[in-house]
Amino acid sequence: MSRLANSPGFASKLLYSSKMPAFTLYGSRGSTNTDRVRLTLAEGGFTDYELVLLNLQKGEQKSKEHKNRHPWGKVPVITSAEGFTLYESRAICKYLATKYSFPLLPPASDVEAAALFDQAQCVEMLYFADAAGRISFEKFAKRFMGLPPDDAAVADALRSVELFFDVAERLLRHKDYMAGNDFTLVDIYYIPLIQRLFACGYGDIIVSREAVSAWWDRCVNRPAIQRMLAADKEAAVAASR
C-alpha cells in the first residue's frame, strides 16, 4: 500500500505499509508533473511506494536536501531503497513502466511501434505541453501567487493549443490513442494538463472536436484513472474545509 507523507507544514493522512516501500515519490499537490507519475502508477496498479508532498509555496523544493535529489529544485523525483534517484516526470514514468512491466509501452521487439511511441512522445512535449503549461502557469499558478495573468501570453498559448488539437483531430479519426490503437504512457502524459485546461475554463478546446473528445473520454474513463481522480477530488474538498 502506498504511504502518504508530508514535509513540514503540510497536514494530511499518513498510510503505513507493513514493509519498506520500493521507492519514495517526492511531489506536490496540484503539480501536473507529479500527477503524470501518479497516474502511471495508478494505471499500473502499483501501490508499494511512499508519496512525500513538498510545499512549493514555502519553497521546500529549493531546500538543500531536495536539491541533492533534483539539481534544479523541481518535482517530481523518485528515490529507491537502494539509493537510485531519478527526476523528470516522463523519464520516471517510462522507467517505472519498464521496471514493473506496466502494459503502457509497446513491446521492444516491435521496432515500428516503439518508433511511433517515441514520435508521439516528442509531439506531446514539443507541440502541446509547452503551450498548455504556459496557460496553466498564467491562469492557475499565478492565482495562488497573487499575480494577474499575462493575457497576451495566454492568447498566444491558446492559439498554439487550438492548432495542435486541429491536427490531433485529423489524426485521431484514424486511431484510438495518440501512439496508435493502444493506450500508452503518451496518453497519460496529456491528462494532467488537459485537466488544467478544463479547470481554467478552456475545456471547449477538447469537447468541441469530435475525435479528440472521444479520445479524451476513453482515457479519463479508464477505471484506475477514474479512481485516482475521484480520490483527488475528495481530498481537495476535505482540504478546503
C-alpha positions as CSV (number, residue, x, y, z in Angstrom):
1,M,0.0,0.0,0.0
2,S,1.2,3.5,-0.8
3,R,2.1,5.8,2.1
4,L,1.3,9.5,2.0
5,A,3.8,11.6,4.0
6,N,4.3,15.3,4.3
7,S,7.2,17.6,4.5
8,P,7.0,20.2,7.4
9,G,4.0,22.5,7.1
10,F,1.6,20.0,5.3
11,A,-1.3,18.3,7.1
12,S,-2.7,15.2,5.6
13,K,-3.3,11.5,6.1
14,L,-0.5,9.0,6.5
15,L,-1.0,5.5,5.4
16,Y,1.5,2.9,6.6
17,S,2.6,-0.2,4.8
18,S,3.9,-3.3,6.5
19,K,7.4,-3.0,4.9
20,M,9.8,-0.5,3.4
21,P,8.3,0.8,0.2
22,A,10.1,0.2,-3.1
23,F,10.7,3.9,-3.6
24,T,9.7,7.3,-2.5
25,L,8.0,9.8,-4.8
26,Y,8.6,13.4,-4.0
27,G,6.0,15.7,-5.4
28,S,3.4,18.3,-4.6
29,R,-0.4,18.8,-4.6
30,G,-1.6,20.5,-7.8
31,S,1.6,19.6,-9.7
32,T,0.7,18.3,-13.2
33,N,4.2,16.7,-13.4
34,T,3.6,14.9,-10.2
35,D,0.2,13.8,-11.3
36,R,1.7,12.3,-14.5
37,V,3.7,9.9,-12.4
38,R,0.8,9.1,-10.0
39,L,-1.5,8.4,-13.0
40,T,1.1,6.0,-14.4
41,L,1.3,4.2,-11.0
42,A,-2.4,4.0,-10.7
43,E,-2.8,2.6,-14.2
44,G,-0.1,0.1,-13.4
45,G,-1.9,-0.9,-10.2
46,F,1.3,-0.2,-8.2
47,T,1.0,0.9,-4.6
48,D,4.3,-0.1,-3.0
49,Y,5.7,3.4,-2.7
50,E,5.6,6.4,-0.4
51,L,4.4,9.8,-1.6
52,V,6.1,12.8,0.1
53,L,4.4,16.1,-0.6
54,L,6.5,19.2,-0.7
55,N,5.0,22.7,-0.1
56,L,6.1,24.6,-3.2
57,Q,4.6,27.9,-1.9
58,K,7.0,27.6,1.0
59,G,9.9,26.8,-1.3
60,E,10.6,23.3,0.1
61,Q,11.6,22.1,-3.3
62,K,14.5,24.6,-3.2
63,S,15.9,23.2,0.0
64,K,19.5,21.9,0.0
65,E,18.1,18.4,0.9
66,H,15.8,18.4,-2.1
67,K,18.4,19.9,-4.5
68,N,20.5,16.8,-3.7
69,R,17.7,14.9,-5.4
70,H,16.9,17.3,-8.2
71,P,19.6,19.8,-9.0
72,W,17.1,22.4,-10.3
73,G,14.9,22.1,-7.3
74,K,11.8,20.8,-9.0
75,V,9.3,17.9,-8.6
76,P,8.8,15.1,-9.1
77,V,11.7,12.9,-8.1
78,I,11.9,9.2,-7.1
79,T,14.5,7.6,-4.8
80,S,14.6,3.9,-4.4
81,A,15.5,2.0,-1.2
82,E,18.8,1.1,-2.9
83,G,19.7,4.8,-3.5
84,F,18.7,5.2,-7.1
85,T,17.4,8.7,-7.9
86,L,15.5,9.8,-11.0
87,Y,13.9,13.1,-11.9
88,E,11.8,14.5,-14.8
89,S,8.2,13.1,-15.0
90,R,8.3,11.4,-18.3
91,A,11.6,9.7,-17.6
92,I,10.2,8.5,-14.3
93,C,7.0,7.2,-16.0
94,K,8.9,5.3,-18.6
95,Y,11.4,3.8,-16.0
96,L,8.5,2.7,-13.8
97,A,6.5,1.2,-16.7
98,T,9.7,-0.7,-17.8
99,K,10.8,-1.9,-14.4
100,Y,7.4,-3.0,-13.2
101,S,6.1,-4.2,-16.6
102,F,3.1,-1.9,-16.8
103,P,1.3,-2.6,-20.1
104,L,1.8,1.0,-21.2
105,L,4.7,0.6,-23.6
106,P,4.9,-1.1,-27.0
107,P,7.0,-4.3,-27.0
108,A,10.7,-3.6,-27.6
109,S,10.6,-6.3,-30.3
110,D,8.1,-4.2,-32.4
111,V,10.5,-1.7,-33.7
112,E,7.9,0.3,-35.7
113,A,5.5,0.5,-32.7
114,A,8.3,1.7,-30.5
115,A,9.3,4.3,-33.1
116,L,5.7,5.6,-33.3
117,F,5.6,5.7,-29.5
118,D,8.8,7.8,-29.4
119,Q,7.3,10.1,-32.2
120,A,4.1,10.6,-30.2
121,Q,6.1,11.4,-27.1
122,C,8.0,14.0,-28.9
123,V,4.8,15.5,-30.3
124,E,3.3,15.8,-26.9
125,M,6.4,17.5,-25.5
126,L,7.1,19.9,-28.4
127,Y,3.7,20.8,-29.7
128,F,1.3,20.6,-26.7
129,A,3.0,20.6,-23.3
130,D,4.8,23.9,-23.6
131,A,1.8,25.9,-24.7
132,A,-0.6,24.2,-22.3
133,G,1.9,24.6,-19.5
134,R,2.0,28.4,-20.1
135,I,-1.7,28.6,-19.9
136,S,-1.6,26.6,-16.6
137,F,1.0,28.9,-15.2
138,E,-0.7,32.2,-16.2
139,K,-4.3,31.2,-15.3
140,F,-3.8,28.7,-12.4
141,A,-0.4,29.1,-10.7
142,K,-0.4,32.9,-10.7
143,R,-3.7,32.9,-8.9
144,F,-2.1,31.3,-5.9
145,M,0.9,33.7,-6.2
146,G,-1.4,36.7,-6.1
147,L,-0.4,37.8,-9.6
148,P,-2.5,38.7,-12.6
149,P,-2.2,36.6,-15.7
150,D,-0.5,37.9,-18.8
151,D,-3.4,37.9,-21.2
152,A,-1.2,38.3,-24.2
153,A,0.8,35.2,-23.2
154,V,-2.4,33.3,-22.6
155,A,-3.9,34.3,-26.0
156,D,-0.7,33.2,-27.8
157,A,-0.6,29.9,-26.0
158,L,-4.3,29.2,-26.7
159,R,-3.7,29.7,-30.4
160,S,-0.9,27.1,-30.2
161,V,-3.1,24.6,-28.3
162,E,-6.0,25.2,-30.7
163,L,-3.7,24.5,-33.7
164,F,-2.4,21.4,-32.0
165,F,-5.8,19.9,-31.5
166,D,-6.8,20.8,-35.0
167,V,-4.1,18.4,-36.2
168,A,-4.8,15.9,-33.4
169,E,-8.5,15.8,-34.5
170,R,-7.5,14.7,-38.0
171,L,-5.0,12.1,-36.7
172,L,-7.5,10.6,-34.1
173,R,-10.0,9.9,-36.7
174,H,-7.8,7.0,-37.8
175,K,-6.5,5.7,-34.4
176,D,-7.9,5.3,-30.9
177,Y,-4.9,6.8,-29.0
178,M,-2.0,9.1,-29.5
179,A,0.6,6.5,-30.4
180,G,-1.7,4.1,-32.2
181,N,-4.6,1.9,-31.2
182,D,-3.4,1.0,-27.7
183,F,-3.5,3.2,-24.6
184,T,0.1,4.0,-23.6
185,L,2.1,6.3,-21.4
186,V,1.8,9.1,-24.1
187,D,-1.9,9.3,-23.4
188,I,-1.2,9.6,-19.7
189,Y,1.2,12.4,-20.3
190,Y,-1.6,14.6,-21.7
191,I,-4.1,14.0,-18.9
192,P,-2.9,16.4,-16.2
193,L,-2.5,19.5,-18.4
194,I,-5.8,18.8,-20.2
195,Q,-7.5,18.7,-16.8
196,R,-5.8,22.0,-16.1
197,L,-7.3,23.4,-19.3
198,F,-10.7,22.4,-18.1
199,A,-10.1,24.0,-14.7
200,C,-9.1,27.2,-16.4
201,G,-12.3,27.3,-18.5
202,Y,-10.9,26.0,-21.7
203,G,-12.5,22.6,-21.9
204,D,-14.3,23.5,-25.1
205,I,-10.9,23.0,-26.9
206,I,-11.4,19.3,-26.2
207,V,-15.2,18.8,-26.3
208,S,-15.7,20.8,-29.5
209,R,-13.6,18.3,-31.5
210,E,-15.4,15.0,-32.0
211,A,-12.4,12.7,-32.4
212,V,-10.4,14.5,-29.6
213,S,-13.4,14.4,-27.3
214,A,-13.9,10.7,-27.9
215,W,-10.2,10.0,-27.2
216,W,-10.4,12.1,-24.0
217,D,-13.4,10.1,-22.8
218,R,-11.6,6.8,-23.5
219,C,-8.6,8.0,-21.4
220,V,-10.3,9.5,-18.4
221,N,-13.0,6.8,-18.1
222,R,-10.5,4.1,-17.5
223,P,-11.2,2.6,-14.1
224,A,-7.8,3.2,-12.5
225,I,-7.7,6.8,-13.7
226,Q,-11.3,7.4,-12.5
227,R,-10.4,6.1,-9.0
228,M,-7.4,8.4,-8.7
229,L,-9.3,11.4,-10.0
230,A,-12.2,10.8,-7.6
231,A,-9.8,10.3,-4.7
232,D,-8.0,13.6,-5.5
233,K,-11.3,15.4,-5.8
234,E,-12.4,14.1,-2.4
235,A,-9.0,15.1,-0.9
236,A,-9.3,18.6,-2.3
237,V,-12.8,19.0,-0.8
238,A,-11.5,17.8,2.6
239,A,-8.6,20.2,2.4
240,S,-10.8,23.2,1.7
241,R,-13.0,22.7,4.8
